[in-house]
Structure formats: C-alpha cells, structure tokens
Amino acid sequence: MRLTVLLLFALVSKQSFSQEYYLFIGTYTSGTSQGIYVYRFNDANGDARPVDSIASKNPSYLAISPIGRYIYAVNENGNNQEGEVSAYLFDKQSGKLSFLNKQLTGGTDPCYVSESRDSKWLMVANYSSGVISALPVNVDGTIAPAAEIIQFAGRGPDSARQEKAHAHSAIFSPDEHYLLCADLGADKEMIYRFNSALKQPLSATKDSGISVEPGAGPRHIAFHPQKSNVYLVEELTGTVDAFHFTNGTLRPFQHISTHPEDYKGVKGSADIHITPNGKFLYASNRGDANTIAIYSIDETTGKLRLKGFQPVLGKHPRNFIIDPGGRFLLVANRDTDNIVVFRIDQQTGLLKDTGKQILVPNPVCLKLLKR
C-alpha cells in the first residue's frame, strides 16, 4: 500500500512539474518552407508534434503578444523592397493561426520585432537600411502604420559588413523604460527612452548608448533575470561583452570570446540567452564553428566563465531558445533544416543531445507560449 502511494505521489509530482507549450518557428521561404510553423512542445520529455502552419514571406523573427493572442512576424522582402511586419490571430484551443493585417516597416530587411507589455507598440529593427521603427498596435491586435522611424548613421572598419549602419535588434529593458538597439554596422548599442503614452514613444538618452570594440558587430543582448547586468553577443569578432545597466547607462566589466583560443575558422556569433535561474549563459556560433558556447555566471560579480562548447548537430545556428523551466535548449539550424533538442544539466549547464529533432525547412526563429 505504501509503495503504491509513493508511486502515485511520484507520478503526480512529475506531472505537476511538466508543462506543454506552443512552439512557433519562423523560417526563410526561399526554399521549401511555407512560412510560420506551430508545434506543441512538452518540457518534461522534449517531445514536439506539429499543429499548424501558415504562409508568410521570410518570417525571420517573431514576437508573441503578452496575452498570447497575437503573433507578429517581420517579413524580409529582399531586393531592396521595403520590409513588412504581419499580425496573426492565434487560437490557443486549436493551435491555429489566421492572418490579420500587415504594415510597412519604413526600412529594408527587418530582422527583429518586439512588443511592449501593454500591447500598444511594436519595435522593429531593419537591418539593411539601419532603421528602427515604432508601430502602434490596435486593440484588436492589428498593426497601425509606423508612427516613428529612427535612422542610424555611421560605419565600422569591416568594409564588407560595416559599410553603413545595420540595425540588428530592438529589445526592451525589463522595466520597459528603455529600448536597446544593436547597430552592427557602427559598433554601437543604442539606448532610447520609451514612453508608451506618447505618439512617438522613443527619445534619445543623454549618452544615447555605448560604442564597442571596432569591428565587433553587436547583434543581440540578454538581460540577467535577477541582476542589472546585460550581455551583448558580437557577430563579427565572436565575443560577448558584459555590462552593468543602470538608469539607461551601460558600464562594461567583461569581454570574452565565444570560441576556443586556438580557433582559426570563420566567426559568426548570432544569439544569446540565459537560463531562467540566472546560472548559465549560452551563445550560438555560426561560420565554421556551428557550436553553442556555454558559460557559468558568477552570482556575485556577474562575470562569465567558459564551461565548454556543444556542437549543434547542424549548420548555421542563427537562433535558439531555452524553455521557461530551464530544462531544454532548442537550436534552429538554418542550413540543415533541423531544430535540435538538448537537455540542460542543472548542475553544470552542459548540454546533452536528447536524440530528438524537429525537421522544418530553414528555421531561423523559435518562440514558446504556455498552453
């Protein structure tokens, strides 16, 4: 009898700690991809199964509304055409997406979109034109025309990649008083004050950001979940810069490589994320490496210590995601059409291949939503 009760308790406990999520996958559609794919993902065992897909041109980055009712996707139209951002209604019961509307972004090749917590604004980074645009969101989730467009200026020492400004991300600070925007072309992390109540919500701060090492190519940032630290991954040099973030100001305290000391290949760092418990940081490497760099985070200083590298079992890991429970890390390998599911060791932060993969053409963005 006692054994039966213990087994029942163990089963209930296991179920109580598991959660099923919707996994949204953004892709490039130059090949066989249709657009956006929807899967169900179980964070107890790492299983995933398809639910829906919807046509969308090059939906290379996605954002989920705070209430989970709407999905937004940038559309990289290419050929110097102005980019677009599309809105979709999402039915949590069925897992189905339906198109609502789209708007021009005011720039070319949009590569990042984020939404404010009050669901009133979308922020879009337009890579090729070096433009950040702010678009109002209507109460029904549809997008209004751009209300504010900010043009970056400048260049860097890499004549092939930094011939002009290239906006690569637009990320709200945790308190949403600021918007941080990476300019890969000019080696700057720009900072703007954000006021949702204004018709044009962005304004320059006193210092308007910070410059990084020339030729670094800043791309994405990750805020520490418990501390006022920000970590910036730099594409061209394959590095991470760590900053203290206070009142809209960044103060650097560490610069560390995302590659082994003897690495001689092409670099191309892309994405960066921290586990929900704040203990480990990961950065993806494309180029010739095709790895995830793994770091522990010192709980006192915030400094990173390299733990190792995990091959991604594919090519071009442009984007990855950590589930909210901190159990799994999913890597989207664009050039091998696979999303690889790794289990995170809770003690060391190291990654272990689960043997599970999701096969989707040209995946480049992953987002999770609790069911």
Secondary structure, DSSP 8 states (H G I E B T S, - for coil): -HHHHHHHHHHHHHHHT--EEEEEEEE--SSS--EEEEEEEETTT--EEEEEEEE-S----EEE-TTSSEEEEEE---TT-EEEEEEEEEETTTTEEEEEEEEEEEEESEEEEEE-TTS-EEEEEETTTTEEEEEEB-TTS-B---SEEEE-----S-TTT-SS--EEEEEE-TTSSEEEEEETTTTEEEEEEE-TTSSS-EEE-SS--EE-STT--EEEEEE-SSSSEEEEEETTTTEEEEEEEETTEEEEEEEEESS-TT--S---EEEEEE-TTSSEEEEEE-TTT-EEEEEEE-TTT--EEEEEEEE-SSS-EEEEEE-TTSSEEEEEEGGGTEEEEEEE-TTT--EEEEEEEEE-SSEEEEEEEE-
